[in-house]
Structure formats: C-alpha cells, structure tokens
Amino acid sequence: MVDSRWLLIEKHYERVCVKTVFKARKLFSPLETLEQAVVVVEDGMITSLSSQAERDLPADAEIIDFQDGVIAPAYFDQHVHGSGGFDVMEATEEALVGVSRFLGRHGVAGYLATTVTASMDATLKSLSGLARLIEAAQDRVDPGAATALPVGIHLEGPFLSHEKRGVHSPELLLTPTVALFDRFWQAAEGRIRLITIAPELPNAAEVIAHATARGVRVSIGHSNATAEFAQAAIAAGAVSATHTFNAMRQLEHRDPGILGVVLDDGALFAEIICDGHHVMPMVVRLFWKAKGAGRAILITDGISASGMPDGLYKLGNLDVVVKDGQCTSGGSIAGSTLTMDRAVSNFHEFTGAPLAEVAGLAGRNPARMLGLEDRFGSLEVGRRADFVVLGEGGVLRESVLDGRRAK
C-alpha cells in the first residue's frame, strides 16, 4: 500500500515516460567516464550506459538531450537539520516531505535527518517520530517521486564538549553512557546511522565501540580533545570527523589535538562545510590536500532557513537569526543555508579539483562511509536513475531522481 504522505509530492514534479534516453556531453559514473553519454532509463531504473557511438537509440523512447551538460551520480547529505522552512526535529510528515522535496531539487538523492541537542523528552519524541516517517518513506510502492529519500538519523548531540559545543545548549549536554545511547537507539527503532561524539568525554570510547557494534557509524567532533583521545576514539571504531575545523580544538604544532589527527589519518573520513564562511577557501585547499578524493565529504549542515529569506528560524528548539544568508544564535554560528549543489560548485572553484572527484565528495564518499554504496553514489546498470546534470563550474542544471526530473 502506498503511503499517502509521500504521494503528496507527485504534483510538484514532471513524470518522464516509461522508457527515456538521457544524452549528455559527458558522464561520471564514478567507475568510468563516458564521452557523449547515453543513459537509458526504464521505470526509474538504469538499463544501459554507453557512449552515443556504441549503440543506436531506442526507437520507442523519449529522448532528453542535456547537450553540453555533465551527468554525475546524485548527492547524499549526511548532515542536514532542515530546509525550506522545516526542521527535521519537528518529526511531522509535512516537515519531512518539505525537506525531502527541497533537497531533491538541489541534487540530493538521500540524506540523514540530523538532530540537535535538546531535552531528553524532546529528543526521544523526535527520534520516535522520525523513525516512523523514515520507515514509511522506505516502504512506499511508487518509487518515482523526484525527492530525496531520508534513510536514517544523524544524532548530533548530546554527547558533545562544553568547550566546543557551538550553539548546542550547555545545560542539555550529557556524559555518554551505553544506557543513554541505547535509549536513543530504541526510540529511533534502530534508524540511527551516524552519531557525533566528543572523544575526550568520560566513557566515550566504550560508547563508540558499542555504537559501532550496532552498525552505527561514529564521527568525532564538537571536541576539545587532545590527539591521544582522538586516536583512542578511532581505535574504538570512529570512522569520520564532523564539520572539520568548526567546533574543534585548534591545531598547534606541538599540540596537534583532534584536528591534527583528522588531517593526518589517511583512513579517517572528514566532513567539511564549503560555503566560504565556515571555512575560508585557503583552508579548504589545505583540507583537500590532506584528505583527498578518497576521504573528504561535503555536507551542508543546512537548517530550516535554507532556501528561505533572511529572518528568524528554528534549529531544534533554538532561535536562529539569518542575515545575509549566515546563521547565528547567541553570537555563534548555527548551521548554514548552504545547499549541496552549491557546496560542490564552491569546492570546485576553491580548490580547482577535477569535477568528477568533487562530485564524489558529495555522493560516493558519504555512501561509502555509511555503508550505503549499494544504493547511492554511483551510476550502474540495474540501479536507480539518480543523477545530477552539471554545467560550467559544476553548477547544477537539473536533478533527476528515480528517473524523474525534479521541478
């Protein structure tokens, strides 16, 4: 049975015919690069990938020619709190549909609904509501809605450092314990896929190991940790770092701290917010040299104000002022209004990195880190037709999800 809440999205998108041929100047799969690419899609699934010289176009298909556009796998945002006026912690069908619709228009095929530190009751309520909504989204029969799919939860807080908490409310931060983690896990019905934790907190290593054993990926961040604590967290199972440079102990040449470990450890994935405000372009270039195409991950840290005019918005229960597109609460940065398509074009501009590699930072790498590479981050025969069409400088021209063109 189709869940009606997700079918509400249908009227906002254009349906392509059952068999569609998409043509473009180039395609990054990322397994290969095709010149003069042809993608054949039937009922939302990729049935053929080739160059125009390799095969004749099907006579019974609609042909959509993106001309000089470049096709790349659609994006995945593992760290987004909201968008389009909605916050994921509202945990209502209206909010999650609104977020999913907005993200889909900006090239995102999948995402983790990301929480912010709140009271225990508010957190458990949000986790429970999100779990039900995420389950409904996975089970929808009609796969054709051109909208991002929520596939899990990123628990950002309450196991964060007081010194590097950012806007997270200090009175609501908690010392991590296995029992507390399990309360969150149970409320979320096992839908937590990623958790941010400060590794210097008491019991952090034990909780990291426990979460990892449950299949949850652990990211270190919002932390004033020394290098030794950061390395202990990685030894316990942590695999990523949360918004690198932001809410982290500063790098000192005789005291490298958590940031030194994040930049030095070649196996550790690391997020970055590439809006030119959270991290300056010069530092983005240093990050790229340190983490490279295999471990860098682009995120938005977007909040409800994304896609909205300046004004007053919510991040969980926090009041956030947005002025000139920048988000603050109590004088601290409070997320962003960045979209993933803009993060890709910014990173390409700031670093000069090849567009194929940059697109992978927004799609393939988060999918690999989260163990979702069989669903996201690649274009292959037999997989869903989720891709973006990029123009000059990596600027998004169009988003196609489940074979549908998002409008």
RODO-2510 file (C-alpha; in nm, 4 decimals, decimal comma):
residues 407
     n   res          X          Y          Z
     1     m     0,0000     0,0000     0,0000
     2     v     0,1288     0,3463    -0,0904
     3     d     0,1728     0,5904     0,1987
     4     s    -0,0288     0,8983     0,1015
     5     r     0,2081     1,1447     0,2674
     6     w     0,4769     1,0713     0,0077
     7     l     0,2357     1,0795    -0,2840
     8     l     0,1636     1,4433    -0,1964
     9     i     0,4931     1,5222    -0,3657
    10     e     0,3759     1,3928    -0,7044
    11     k     0,2137     1,7147    -0,8244
    12     h     0,5411     1,9061    -0,7876
    13     y     0,7343     1,7010    -1,0420
    14     e     0,7314     1,6150    -1,4079
    15     r     0,6991     1,2466    -1,4963
    16     v     0,9106     1,1181    -1,7815
    17     c     0,7816     0,8321    -1,9951
    18     v     0,8351     0,4652    -1,9073
    19     k     1,1465     0,4451    -2,1278
    20     t     1,3639     0,7533    -2,1501
    21     v     1,7019     0,8213    -2,3070
    22     f     1,9146     1,0919    -2,1467
    23     k     2,2037     1,2298    -2,3513
    24     a     2,4895     1,4494    -2,2287
    25     r     2,8389     1,5571    -2,3275
    26     k     2,9955     1,3501    -2,0519
    27     l     2,9093     1,1148    -1,7655
    28     f     3,0971     1,0336    -1,4426
    29     s     2,9766     0,7007    -1,3052
    30     p     3,2276     0,7180    -1,0970
    31     l     3,3510     0,3786    -1,2184
    32     e     3,4206     0,5262    -1,5601
    33     t     3,3935     0,8430    -1,7655
    34     l     3,1821     0,8300    -2,0804
    35     e     3,2065     1,0867    -2,3560
    36     q     2,8873     1,1717    -2,5459
    37     a     2,6988     0,9673    -2,2867
    38     v     2,3677     0,7868    -2,3295
    39     v     2,1679     0,6724    -2,0265
    40     v     1,8633     0,4553    -2,0916
    41     v     1,6096     0,4504    -1,8089
    42     e     1,3049     0,2262    -1,7784
    43     d     1,0622     0,2604    -1,4874
    44     g     1,3185     0,4559    -1,2903
    45     m     1,5995     0,2016    -1,3375
    46     i     1,9153     0,2350    -1,5470
    47     t     1,9100    -0,0311    -1,8202
    48     s     2,2051     0,0909    -2,0273
    49     l     2,5086     0,3196    -2,0015
    50     s     2,7073     0,3836    -2,3153
    51     s     2,8527     0,6422    -2,5480
    52     q     2,6453     0,7564    -2,8462
    53     a     2,8876     0,5846    -3,0830
    54     e     2,8339     0,2454    -2,9170
    55     r     2,4628     0,1947    -2,9668
    56     d     2,1580     0,3093    -3,1559
    57     l     1,8985     0,4989    -2,9598
    58     p     1,5797     0,3032    -2,8795
    59     a     1,3038     0,3942    -3,1238
    60     d     1,0284     0,3753    -2,8623
    61     a     1,1861     0,6098    -2,6069
    62     e     1,1579     0,9776    -2,5265
    63     i     1,4938     1,1463    -2,5782
    64     i     1,6087     1,4196    -2,3418
    65     d     1,9278     1,5879    -2,4576
    66     f     2,1265     1,7809    -2,1991
    67     q     2,3694     1,8799    -2,4764
    68     d     2,6880     2,0148    -2,3135
    69     g     2,5817     1,9077    -1,9640
    70     v     2,7729     1,6583    -1,7498
    71     i     2,5891     1,3737    -1,5750
    72     a     2,7135     1,2621    -1,2319
    73     p     2,5665     1,0490    -0,9516
    74     a     2,3194     1,2358    -0,7332
    75     y     2,4355     1,3617    -0,3944
    76     f     2,3923     1,2378    -0,0374
    77     d     2,3791     1,4779     0,2588
    78     q     2,4673     1,3069     0,5868
    79     h     2,4452     1,6257     0,7923
    80     v     2,1343     1,8378     0,7355
    81     h     1,8958     1,9707     1,0002
    82     g     1,6263     2,1114     0,7749
    83     s     1,5422     2,3270     0,4761
    84     g     1,2603     2,5115     0,3050
    85     g     1,1256     2,6431     0,6359
    86     f     1,1135     2,2992     0,8029
    87     d     1,3254     2,1461     1,0809
    88     v     1,3626     1,7674     1,0901
    89     m     1,3099     1,7610     1,4675
    90     e     0,9507     1,8640     1,4081
    91     a     0,9192     1,4993     1,3033
    92     t     0,5959     1,5587     1,1131
    93     e     0,5088     1,4336     0,7678
    94     e     0,4735     1,7932     0,6451
    95     a     0,8236     1,8784     0,7665
    96     l     0,9966     1,5711     0,6281
    97     v     0,8176     1,5916     0,2940
    98     g     0,9129     1,9596     0,2725
    99     v     1,2776     1,8874     0,3487
   100     s     1,2858     1,5931     0,1077
   101     r     1,1330     1,7954    -0,1727
   102     f     1,3767     2,0848    -0,1253
   103     l     1,6826     1,8593    -0,1120
   104     g     1,5703     1,6723    -0,4223
   105     r     1,5601     1,9944    -0,6210
   106     h     1,9215     2,0567    -0,5193
   107     g     2,0538     1,7246    -0,6413
   108     v     2,0295     1,5183    -0,3217
   109     a     1,9052     1,1605    -0,3599
   110     g     1,9371     1,0571     0,0055
   111     y     2,0066     1,2130     0,3433
   112     l     2,0310     1,1640     0,7174
   113     a     1,7864     1,3695     0,9225
   114     t     2,0198     1,5378     1,1709
   115     t     1,9181     1,6277     1,5245
   116     v     2,0498     1,8974     1,7553
   117     t     2,0936     1,8762     2,1323
   118     a     1,7561     1,9090     2,3060
   119     s     1,5910     1,7889     2,6263
   120     m     1,5697     1,4142     2,6711
   121     d     1,1925     1,4163     2,6185
   122     a     1,2165     1,6302     2,3049
   123     t     1,4979     1,4175     2,1619
   124     l     1,3181     1,0878     2,2247
   125     k     0,9972     1,2262     2,0759
   126     s     1,1762     1,3457     1,7630
   127     l     1,3657     1,0196     1,7208
   128     s     1,0464     0,8176     1,7524
   129     g     0,8601     1,0362     1,5048
   130     l     1,1478     1,0357     1,2559
   131     a     1,1751     0,6568     1,2760
   132     r     0,8114     0,6140     1,1718
   133     l     0,8419     0,8656     0,8886
   134     i     1,1656     0,7148     0,7590
   135     e     1,0110     0,3686     0,7610
   136     a     0,7118     0,4988     0,5655
   137     a     0,9448     0,6547     0,3097
   138     q     1,1358     0,3273     0,2566
   139     d     0,8161     0,1295     0,2057
   140     r     0,6469     0,3500    -0,0481
   141     v     0,5422     0,1441    -0,3500
   142     d     0,5690     0,4186    -0,6093
   143     p     0,9444     0,4861    -0,6395
   144     g     0,9016     0,7679    -0,8859
   145     a     0,8655     1,0767    -0,6677
   146     a     1,1611     1,3010    -0,7558
   147     t     1,2515     1,3749    -0,3978
   148     a     1,5386     1,2973    -0,1628
   149     l     1,4949     0,9859     0,0466
   150     p     1,5530     1,0002     0,4246
   151     v     1,7384     0,6793     0,5062
   152     g     1,8335     0,7337     0,8684
   153     i     1,9210     0,9697     1,1507
   154     h     2,2415     1,1531     1,2401
   155     l     2,2439     1,2131     1,6163
   156     e     2,4453     1,5318     1,6670
   157     g     2,4388     1,5751     2,0413
   158     p     2,4032     1,5462     2,3332
   159     f     2,7466     1,3788     2,3746
   160     l     2,9451     1,6940     2,2936
   161     s     3,2174     1,9004     2,4600
   162     h     3,1128     2,2018     2,6659
   163     e     3,4183     2,3912     2,5386
   164     k     3,3333     2,3256     2,1721
   165     r     2,9574     2,2935     2,1883
   166     g     2,8838     2,5729     1,9392
   167     v     2,5150     2,6601     1,9711
   168     h     2,4217     2,3344     2,1454
   169     s     2,2632     2,4223     2,4816
   170     p     2,5209     2,3594     2,7605
   171     e     2,2628     2,2565     3,0182
   172     l     2,1362     1,9802     2,7882
   173     l     2,4707     1,8188     2,7080
   174     l     2,5155     1,4734     2,8616
   175     t     2,8003     1,2434     2,9546
   176     p     2,7826     0,9463     2,7177
   177     t     2,6880     0,6046     2,8527
   178     v     2,5867     0,2835     2,6811
   179     a     2,2495     0,3001     2,8582
   180     l     2,1790     0,6510     2,7243
   181     f     2,2824     0,5549     2,3729
   182     d     2,0506     0,2542     2,3869
   183     r     1,7580     0,4762     2,4903
   184     f     1,8159     0,6847     2,1790
   185     w     1,8661     0,3730     1,9664
   186     q     1,5415     0,2177     2,0859
   187     a     1,3414     0,5378     2,0397
   188     a     1,4762     0,5603     1,6847
   189     e     1,3892     0,1936     1,6217
   190     g     1,7438     0,1310     1,5032
   191     r     1,7344     0,4137     1,2466
   192     i     2,0415     0,5954     1,3855
   193     r     2,3111     0,5573     1,1197
   194     l     2,5586     0,8197     1,2405
   195     i     2,6419     0,9772     1,5758
   196     t     2,8730     1,2654     1,6609
   197     i     3,0636     1,2339     1,9875
   198     a     3,3441     1,4257     2,1599
   199     p     3,6105     1,1612     2,2269
   200     e     3,7508     1,3245     2,5422
   201     l     3,4273     1,2738     2,7374
   202     p     3,4123     1,0034     3,0065
   203     n     3,3012     0,6652     2,8660
   204     a     3,3346     0,7918     2,5071
   205     a     3,5488     0,5019     2,3860
   206     e     3,3088     0,2477     2,5399
   207     v     3,0078     0,4117     2,3745
   208     i     3,1892     0,4375     2,0409
   209     a     3,2656     0,0669     2,0497
   210     h     2,9065    -0,0166     2,1475
   211     a     2,7548     0,2011     1,8755
   212     t     2,9931     0,0571     1,6182
   213     a     2,8905    -0,2939     1,7177
   214     r     2,5308    -0,1968     1,6429
   215     g     2,6300    -0,0871     1,2934
   216     v     2,6230     0,2853     1,3692
   217     r     2,8999     0,4958     1,2186
   218     v     3,0722     0,7245     1,4700
   219     s     3,2042     1,0718     1,3884
   220     i     3,4278     1,2680     1,6236
   221     g     3,3533     1,6370     1,6616
   222     h     3,2329     1,9253     1,8784
   223     s     3,5502     1,8407     2,0650
   224     n     3,8420     1,9886     2,2560
   225     a     4,0225     1,6536     2,2502
   226     t     4,3950     1,6048     2,2506
   227     a     4,5450     1,3867     1,9803
   228     e     4,5583     1,0933     2,2233
   229     f     4,1817     1,0997     2,2876
   230     a     4,1081     1,1337     1,9162
   231     q     4,3319     0,8367     1,8354
   232     a     4,1650     0,6312     2,1102
   233     a     3,8251     0,7084     1,9550
   234     i     3,9447     0,5878     1,6150
   235     a     4,0843     0,2723     1,7746
   236     a     3,7393     0,2162     1,9319
   237     g     3,5680     0,2417     1,5928
   238     a     3,5183     0,6081     1,4941
   239     v     3,5404     0,6464     1,1158
   240     s     3,4719     1,0132     1,0428
   241     a     3,5003     1,3701     1,1695
   242     t     3,2164     1,6202     1,1990
   243     h     3,2412     1,9541     1,0107
   244     t     3,6213     1,9655     1,0192
   245     f     3,7722     2,2862     1,1675
   246     n     3,4383     2,4003     1,3120
   247     a     3,3842     2,3313     1,6837
   248     m     3,7269     2,1650     1,7095
   249     r     4,0362     2,2247     1,9210
   250     q     4,2735     2,4392     1,7165
   251     l     4,5851     2,2937     1,5577
   252     e     4,9112     2,3734     1,7375
   253     h     5,2441     2,2496     1,6089
   254     r     5,3370     2,0970     1,9456
   255     d     4,9819     2,0067     2,0416
   256     p     4,8088     1,8861     1,7219
   257     g     4,4910     1,7850     1,9019
   258     i     4,1878     1,6312     1,7325
   259     l     4,2316     1,8464     1,4211
   260     g     4,5866     1,7250     1,3668
   261     v     4,4655     1,3656     1,3850
   262     v     4,1748     1,4299     1,1464
   263     l     4,4042     1,5828     0,8849
   264     d     4,6822     1,3266     0,9304
   265     d     4,4896     0,9980     0,9489
   266     g     4,4599     0,8700     0,5919
   267     a     4,1837     0,6227     0,6784
   268     l     3,9513     0,8714     0,8517
   269     f     3,6680     1,0329     0,6557
   270     a     3,6087     1,4015     0,7287
   271     e     3,3180     1,6381     0,6652
   272     i     3,3558     1,9994     0,5591
   273     i     3,1076     2,2852     0,5146
   274     c     3,2179     2,4565     0,1954
   275     d     3,0222     2,7828     0,1952
   276     g     3,3216     3,0194     0,2161
   277     h     3,2045     3,1304     0,5608
   278     h     3,2558     2,8326     0,7913
   279     v     3,5965     2,7592     0,6383
   280     m     3,7957     3,0026     0,4263
   281     p     3,8948     2,8939     0,0726
   282     m     4,2668     2,8709     0,1590
   283     v     4,1894     2,6288     0,4401
   284     v     3,9554     2,4319     0,2141
   285     r     4,2542     2,3823    -0,0159
   286     l     4,4647     2,2575     0,2766
   287     f     4,1825     2,0203     0,3704
   288     w     4,1726     1,8875     0,0142
   289     k     4,5469     1,8229     0,0157
   290     a     4,5159     1,6373     0,3462
   291     k     4,2046     1,4250     0,2859
   292     g     4,1916     1,3930    -0,0924
   293     a     3,9336     1,2328    -0,3168
   294     g     3,9023     0,9190    -0,1068
   295     r     3,8109     1,0596     0,2361
   296     a     3,6712     1,4151     0,2055
   297     i     3,2947     1,4511     0,2478
   298     l     3,0883     1,7573     0,1600
   299     i     2,7964     1,8406     0,3889
   300     t     2,5625     2,1372     0,4173
   301     d     2,4773     2,1498     0,7910
   302     g     2,1691     2,3173     0,6444
   303     i     1,8914     2,4368     0,8719
   304     s     1,5275     2,5307     0,8181
   305     a     1,6358     2,8668     0,6722
   306     s     1,7901     2,7016     0,3637
   307     g     1,6115     2,8357     0,0587
   308     m     1,4315     3,0990     0,2645
   309     p     1,4739     3,4780     0,3028
   310     d     1,6624     3,6346     0,5926
   311     g     1,4727     3,6256     0,9194
   312     l     1,4192     3,4264     1,2393
   313     y     1,4214     3,0457     1,2166
   314     k     1,4448     2,7365     1,4341
   315     l     1,7224     2,4817     1,4786
   316     g     1,5539     2,2290     1,7028
   317     n     1,4364     2,4498     1,9889
   318     l     1,6985     2,7185     1,9240
   319     d     1,6163     3,0579     1,7768
   320     v     1,8454     3,1339     1,4833
   321     v     1,8879     3,4724     1,3168
   322     v     1,9651     3,4603     0,9452
   323     k     2,1194     3,7714     0,7926
   324     d     2,2808     3,7821     0,4501
   325     g     2,2395     3,4052     0,4402
   326     q     2,4513     3,3488     0,7540
   327     c     2,3011     3,1763     1,0590
   328     t     2,3783     3,2721     1,4184
   329     s     2,2347     3,2050     1,7611
   330     g     2,3669     3,3845     2,0671
   331     g     2,6624     3,5084     1,8650
   332     s     2,7710     3,1605     1,7486
   333     i     2,7414     3,0091     1,4023
   334     a     2,4265     2,7952     1,3923
   335     g     2,4353     2,5750     1,0846
   336     s     2,4091     2,7141     0,7344
   337     t     2,1839     2,7902     0,4405
   338     l     2,4199     2,6064     0,2058
   339     t     2,2783     2,3632    -0,0499
   340     m     2,4712     2,0590    -0,1686
   341     d     2,4830     2,1717    -0,5299
   342     r     2,6399     2,4983    -0,4176
   343     a     2,8861     2,3115    -0,1939
   344     v     3,0044     2,1169    -0,4998
   345     s     3,0500     2,4229    -0,7183
   346     n     3,2223     2,6117    -0,4323
   347     f     3,4669     2,3281    -0,3660
   348     h     3,5464     2,3019    -0,7362
   349     e     3,6065     2,6782    -0,7506
   350     f     3,8110     2,6983    -0,4285
   351     t     4,0405     2,4021    -0,4981
   352     g     4,0442     2,3552    -0,8755
   353     a     3,9910     1,9835    -0,8118
   354     p     3,8522     1,7803    -1,1048
   355     l     3,4736     1,7954    -1,1148
   356     a     3,4427     1,4169    -1,1225
   357     e     3,6304     1,3944    -0,7928
   358     v     3,4391     1,6800    -0,6314
   359     a     3,1046     1,5237    -0,7220
   360     g     3,2250     1,2085    -0,5454
   361     l     3,2763     1,4031    -0,2224
   362     a     2,9045     1,4807    -0,2222
   363     g     2,7823     1,1354    -0,3217
   364     r     3,0151     0,8406    -0,3321
   365     n     3,2179     0,9190    -0,0181
   366     p     2,9297     0,9632     0,2276
   367     a     2,7692     0,6498     0,0827
   368     r     3,0940     0,4563     0,1344
   369     m     3,1419     0,5840     0,4877
   370     l     2,7851     0,4912     0,5834
   371     g     2,7843     0,1518     0,4118
   372     l     2,5235     0,2687     0,1605
   373     e     2,7339     0,2420    -0,1548
   374     d     2,4963    -0,0209    -0,2958
   375     r     2,2192     0,2423    -0,3040
   376     f     2,3825     0,5816    -0,3526
   377     g     2,6826     0,7494    -0,5134
   378     s     2,7194     0,5536    -0,8362
   379     l     2,5539     0,5111    -1,1759
   380     e     2,5347     0,1489    -1,2867
   381     v     2,3025    -0,0717    -1,4882
   382     g     2,0371    -0,2154    -1,2590
   383     r     2,0439     0,0763    -1,0146
   384     r     1,8065     0,3656    -0,9651
   385     a     1,8450     0,6516    -1,2091
   386     d     1,9531     0,9138    -0,9548
   387     f     2,1787     1,1734    -1,1123
   388     v     2,2552     1,5412    -1,1469
   389     v     2,3259     1,7364    -1,4625
   390     l     2,6060     1,9882    -1,4152
   391     g     2,7023     2,2894    -1,6193
   392     e     3,0073     2,5110    -1,6244
   393     g     3,1931     2,5123    -1,2935
   394     g     2,9844     2,2292    -1,1539
   395     v     2,6708     2,4443    -1,1274
   396     l     2,3568     2,2304    -1,1035
   397     r     2,1396     2,2451    -1,4137
   398     e     1,8975     1,9677    -1,3335
   399     s     1,8240     1,6898    -1,0868
   400     v     1,6862     1,3522    -1,1983
   401     l     1,5796     1,1128    -0,9233
   402     d     1,4214     0,7727    -0,9811
   403     g     1,4169     0,8677    -1,3488
   404     r     1,2138     1,1828    -1,2851
   405     r     1,3172     1,5394    -1,3499
   406     a     1,2744     1,7428    -1,0305
   407     k     1,0980     2,0750    -1,0764
***
